[in-house]
Amino acid sequence: MLNLRKLFIDVFDPEPGETAAVFVDLPHPEMPDNDSWKARRAMAERWHSALHEFGVEKRFEVLPVVGFDATGMNNGQLPLRGTQSGAPVVLEEIGARATLLLAMTEFSASAPLIGWTKRHSQLRAASMPRVAPEMESTALAADYALVARSCERIRERLAKAESAEIEFSTGDKFVFDFRFRVAEVDDGFLHSDAPEPRQINLPSGETFTAAYEGERGVASRTAGVLPVWHGNEIVRLRVMQNRVAEVIGETAGARDLRDFLFRDPARRNVAELGLGCNPKARVWGNVLEDEKAGPHIALGRSEHLGGVTGPDAFSDPRHVWHEDFVYARESPIQIRRLTLVDSDGNREPLFENGSYVPELEIGI
């Protein structure tokens, strides 16, 4: 069983005088409950109890669990209000008071929480969308010192490049342009001296960069065919200048994704290239853990990652969205080869034959 006390120390290292909060989102008539969601809320209560016990020992405050109606959209804006011990509360007022926040939710709150950490300098937040008890014996139990080292090795390579040439297991080819962007790491360390934006996913373990979106007046070079797994089938997206220009085909999955993406132009933005490097992460259809096992590419909002597409870019606040499509080992679609290219045209392989190059020593 996972030693929660050790995890709290390794990842958060709470100090005397801090204030910790645990957030959960709640089912409602438009968002019916499910078994994994129930298990997550029970997990949140268990973690909250362990955090409270640790808080008594270390002399920091742990607030009662905060609940709010689920947004129904990954990385959509959070509602204004929620409840705490049966009483109404303004959610961001909790964020303004807390120094440490764990969001154990059904729908990802990562993007809005990053916004909170920018507005409230004392706050650091761990977003845990669709976290599951099973992860306590896999990705959550990783050696985070090893994870941090692997993340940094990948970050150093991304920092020297400006694009990635990608070949998928489907044979499709894609170029991801990250000129004018800064590669960052989510390495599982969220101590009080953590640098901005002071937000991680947990379980952690990835290096990531936003895509260049063409805002400097120079066209983005992100282009090609991006295959994604949607509706239990492969759907291919034709991308030009960092935007999905076409959803190829007339299958049920293609029609459904076309309707979704073309409902709002900002949803068609290519947002992120992520490179998961948690050696204990397994691939089982849960994006939070799957993406820590290998590469992933996201569409939608990007401002929380260093891009320029934020909530204001969407035509309707209800359309705000960011979604990762995972290409790790054992995923339905995998990356066969990923080569980094620098400004002089020099090429460096990062991912070959479905695995990171040996010198990265990632162990996945």
C-alpha positions in Angstrom: 0.0 0.0 0.0 1.2 3.5 -0.8 2.8 5.3 2.1 0.8 8.6 1.9 2.9 10.3 4.5 6.1 9.6 2.4 4.3 10.8 -0.7 3.2 14.1 1.0 6.7 14.7 2.1 8.4 13.8 -1.2 6.0 15.7 -3.4 4.7 18.6 -1.2 6.8 18.8 2.0 4.2 20.8 3.8 5.6 23.3 6.4 4.2 24.4 9.7 1.6 27.2 9.3 0.5 26.1 5.8 -3.2 25.6 4.8 -4.1 22.6 2.7 -7.4 21.9 0.8 -8.8 19.0 -1.1 -11.3 19.6 -3.9 -13.7 17.1 -5.5 -16.2 17.6 -8.3 -19.6 16.1 -7.9 -22.2 14.4 -10.2 -25.4 16.2 -10.9 -28.4 15.6 -13.2 -26.5 16.5 -16.3 -23.5 14.5 -15.2 -24.5 11.2 -13.8 -22.3 9.3 -11.3 -20.2 6.2 -12.1 -18.3 3.6 -10.1 -14.8 5.0 -10.8 -16.0 8.5 -9.8 -17.5 7.1 -6.5 -14.2 5.3 -5.9 -12.3 8.6 -6.5 -14.4 10.5 -4.0 -13.8 7.8 -1.4 -10.1 8.0 -2.2 -10.2 11.8 -1.7 -11.7 11.3 1.7 -9.0 8.8 2.6 -6.3 11.1 1.4 -7.9 14.0 3.2 -7.9 12.0 6.5 -4.2 11.1 6.0 -3.4 14.7 5.2 -5.2 15.9 8.3 -3.3 13.4 10.5 -0.1 14.6 9.0 -1.1 18.2 9.5 -1.6 17.6 13.2 1.9 16.2 13.4 3.5 18.9 11.3 1.3 21.8 12.6 -0.4 22.8 9.4 -4.1 23.3 8.8 -6.2 21.0 6.6 -9.6 22.5 5.5 -12.7 20.4 5.2 -13.2 18.8 1.7 -14.6 21.2 -0.9 -17.1 19.9 -3.5 -18.5 21.6 -6.6 -20.7 20.6 -9.6 -18.6 18.9 -12.3 -18.0 21.0 -15.3 -18.4 18.2 -17.8 -15.4 19.4 -19.8 -11.7 18.7 -19.3 -10.0 22.0 -18.4 -13.1 24.1 -18.6 -13.5 27.0 -16.3 -14.5 26.1 -12.7 -17.9 27.2 -11.3 -17.9 30.2 -9.1 -19.3 28.4 -6.0 -19.1 25.0 -4.3 -19.9 23.6 -0.8 -17.8 22.9 2.3 -19.2 21.1 5.3 -22.7 21.7 3.8 -22.2 25.5 3.5 -21.8 27.4 0.2 -18.3 28.8 -0.5 -16.7 30.8 -3.3 -14.2 28.4 -4.8 -11.4 30.8 -5.6 -11.7 32.3 -2.1 -10.4 28.9 -0.9 -7.6 29.1 -3.4 -6.7 32.6 -2.2 -6.5 31.2 1.4 -4.8 27.8 0.8 -1.1 27.3 0.2 -1.6 23.7 -1.0 -4.5 22.3 -3.0 -5.2 18.8 -4.3 -8.0 18.5 -6.9 -9.1 14.9 -7.2 -11.7 15.3 -9.9 -13.6 13.6 -12.7 -12.9 16.4 -15.2 -9.4 18.0 -15.3 -9.1 21.3 -13.5 -5.4 21.8 -14.4 -5.8 24.9 -16.7 -8.0 26.9 -14.3 -5.8 26.0 -11.3 -2.7 27.3 -13.1 -4.6 30.6 -13.5 -5.3 30.5 -9.7 -1.6 30.0 -8.9 -0.8 33.0 -11.1 -3.3 35.2 -9.2 -2.5 33.9 -5.7 1.3 33.7 -5.2 1.1 31.6 -2.1 -0.9 28.8 -3.8 0.5 25.6 -5.3 -1.8 23.0 -6.7 -1.8 19.3 -7.7 -4.4 18.4 -10.3 -5.4 14.7 -10.3 -8.2 14.3 -12.9 -9.6 10.7 -12.9 -7.0 9.6 -10.4 -7.7 6.0 -9.3 -6.8 3.8 -6.3 -5.0 1.5 -8.7 -2.4 4.2 -9.3 -1.2 3.9 -5.7 0.7 0.8 -6.7 1.9 2.1 -10.0 2.7 5.7 -11.1 2.0 7.3 -7.7 4.6 4.9 -6.2 7.4 6.0 -8.6 10.8 7.2 -7.4 10.3 10.8 -8.1 14.0 11.6 -7.9 14.4 9.3 -10.9 11.4 10.8 -12.6 12.8 14.3 -12.2 16.1 13.3 -13.7 14.4 11.8 -16.7 12.2 14.8 -17.2 15.2 17.1 -17.1 17.1 15.1 -19.7 14.3 15.4 -22.1 13.8 19.1 -21.4 17.5 19.7 -22.2 17.0 18.2 -25.6 13.7 20.0 -26.3 15.4 23.3 -25.3 18.0 22.9 -28.1 15.4 22.1 -30.8 12.6 24.0 -32.5 10.4 21.2 -34.0 9.7 17.5 -33.9 9.2 15.2 -36.8 6.8 12.4 -35.8 5.9 9.1 -37.5 3.0 7.1 -36.0 2.4 3.4 -36.0 -0.4 4.1 -38.5 2.2 5.4 -41.0 0.9 9.0 -40.7 3.5 11.8 -40.4 3.3 15.0 -38.5 5.5 18.0 -37.7 5.2 19.8 -34.4 6.5 23.4 -34.3 7.6 24.7 -30.9 9.6 27.7 -32.0 9.3 30.6 -29.5 8.2 28.3 -26.7 10.0 27.1 -23.5 10.0 23.4 -22.6 8.9 22.8 -19.0 8.7 19.8 -16.7 6.1 18.3 -14.4 8.4 16.2 -12.3 6.4 15.5 -9.1 8.0 18.2 -6.9 5.7 20.8 -5.5 7.5 22.2 -2.4 6.8 25.7 -1.1 9.8 27.0 -3.1 8.5 25.5 -6.4 8.8 27.9 -9.4 5.9 29.2 -11.3 3.3 28.1 -12.3 3.4 26.0 -9.1 1.0 23.4 -10.5 1.6 19.7 -11.3 -0.4 16.7 -12.3 -0.2 13.8 -9.9 0.9 11.2 -10.7 3.6 13.2 -12.4 6.3 12.6 -14.9 6.4 14.5 -18.1 8.3 17.2 -20.1 6.1 19.3 -22.3 6.0 22.3 -24.6 3.3 24.3 -26.1 3.0 24.6 -29.9 3.9 27.8 -31.7 0.4 29.1 -32.8 1.5 31.7 -35.4 0.8 34.8 -33.2 4.1 36.4 -34.2 3.0 36.9 -37.8 5.2 34.0 -38.9 3.1 31.0 -40.0 3.3 28.0 -37.7 4.9 24.9 -39.3 2.8 22.4 -37.3 1.3 20.3 -40.1 0.5 16.8 -41.3 -1.9 14.1 -40.4 -2.6 13.5 -36.7 -4.2 10.2 -36.0 -6.3 10.1 -32.7 -8.2 7.4 -30.9 -11.8 8.6 -30.7 -15.0 6.6 -30.3 -13.0 3.3 -30.3 -11.6 3.9 -33.7 -8.7 5.7 -35.4 -9.7 9.2 -36.7 -7.3 11.2 -38.8 -7.0 14.9 -38.5 -5.4 17.0 -41.3 -3.5 19.8 -39.7 -2.3 23.0 -41.4 -0.5 25.9 -39.7 -1.3 24.5 -36.2 -5.0 24.1 -36.8 -7.2 21.1 -37.6 -8.3 21.9 -41.1 -10.1 18.6 -41.8 -11.4 15.5 -40.1 -10.8 12.8 -42.6 -13.5 10.2 -43.3 -17.2 9.6 -42.6 -17.1 6.9 -39.9 -19.2 7.5 -36.7 -16.1 8.5 -34.8 -15.0 11.0 -37.5 -18.4 12.6 -37.7 -18.6 12.9 -33.9 -15.2 14.4 -33.6 -15.8 16.7 -36.5 -19.0 18.0 -34.9 -17.1 18.6 -31.7 -14.0 20.3 -33.1 -15.8 22.5 -35.6 -18.3 23.8 -33.0 -15.6 26.2 -31.9 -12.4 27.2 -33.8 -10.3 27.3 -30.7 -10.9 23.5 -30.2 -9.0 22.9 -33.4 -5.8 24.5 -32.0 -2.8 22.2 -31.6 -1.8 22.9 -28.0 0.9 20.7 -26.6 3.5 18.0 -27.1 4.1 16.1 -23.9 6.7 13.4 -23.2 5.8 11.2 -20.3 8.7 9.7 -18.3 7.3 7.9 -15.3 8.8 4.4 -15.3 5.9 3.0 -13.2 3.1 4.4 -15.3 1.0 1.8 -17.0 -1.3 2.2 -20.0 -4.9 1.2 -19.3 -7.1 3.8 -20.8 -6.9 6.4 -18.0 -5.3 9.5 -19.6 -3.8 10.8 -16.3 -1.6 7.8 -16.0 -1.3 6.8 -19.7 0.2 10.2 -20.6 3.0 9.6 -18.1 4.1 6.5 -19.9 5.1 8.1 -23.2 4.3 10.8 -25.8 1.0 12.7 -26.1 -0.3 15.6 -28.2 -3.1 17.9 -27.1 -5.7 20.1 -28.8 -7.5 23.1 -27.4 -6.5 25.7 -24.9 -2.8 26.3 -24.4 -2.2 29.4 -22.3 -1.7 27.4 -19.2 1.3 25.7 -20.9 3.0 28.8 -22.4 0.8 29.1 -25.5 -1.7 31.9 -26.4 -5.0 30.2 -26.7 -7.0 30.8 -23.5 -10.7 30.8 -22.5 -11.3 34.1 -24.3 -10.4 32.5 -27.6 -13.5 30.2 -27.4 -16.8 31.5 -28.7 -18.7 30.2 -25.7 -17.3 29.6 -22.1 -19.0 26.2 -22.2 -16.7 25.2 -25.1 -13.4 25.7 -23.3 -11.5 22.5 -23.5 -8.0 20.9 -23.6 -7.6 17.2 -24.3 -4.5 14.9 -24.5 -4.3 12.1 -27.1 -1.8 9.5 -25.9 0.7 7.6 -28.0 2.5 5.6 -25.4 3.4 1.9 -25.6 0.2 -0.3 -25.6 -1.9 2.7 -26.7 -4.1 2.0 -29.7 -1.9 4.4 -31.7 1.8 4.7 -30.9 4.6 7.0 -32.0 7.1 4.9 -34.0 9.7 7.6 -34.3 10.2 11.1 -33.0 13.2 13.2 -34.2 14.0 16.7 -32.9 15.3 19.3 -35.4 17.2 22.4 -34.4 17.4 25.8 -36.2 20.4 24.6 -38.3 18.6 21.5 -39.5 20.5 19.1 -37.2 18.5 16.1 -36.2 18.5 14.2 -32.9 16.4 11.0 -32.4 14.4 11.0 -29.2 12.0 8.2 -29.7 12.8 5.2 -32.0 10.9 1.9 -32.5 8.3 2.9 -30.0 10.7 3.7 -27.1 12.9 6.5 -25.9 16.5 6.3 -27.0 18.6 4.3 -24.5 20.8 7.2 -23.4 17.8 8.8 -21.7 17.7 5.8 -19.2 14.0 6.4 -18.6 13.2 2.7 -18.1 9.8 2.8 -19.9 
